[in-house]
Amino acid sequence: MATQASGQQSPSGWLVTLRDVQLNVAFVEATGELEVAARRLAASDTAWQYEFAVTRAGQLLASGRATVALKRAR
């Protein structure tokens, strides 16, 4: 997001791990807007780690941590 705000292109990468994921519902209806909040916990030249939460209408649906491995520039 910060690179987008500065006009730079965000690097691409792969979602490589999900940890401590908690699913608080068995099924998510296809109606209503989902809100996804993420906070970067760590960053390096090769990977980023985030904590995230997915809510709808104030109800926490899922949360956890995600790691993204960044593609190397060629």
Steps between C-alpha positions, in 0.01 A plus 500: 500500500777743583662448160166562329455827689844614386426408137735202495393153391473243779727199458329174416535189713347176622293422804724237662359444849193557710544461876276515804194517274171506688177448308206621706223391264441177308367675188505856362189613315564665164308812605639809669840662489805341655753726667862386506746673730871421494795631697857434395695336780836460326659586168823409326628501142368145455177473701225684687299372795152628585229441754151518353133498594195450280169643627150562373255730674730510802519119536849348495498221240868408482838615627862392497844575360622480140846500346564620144825405325599773255611429145856598426557769239672371187 
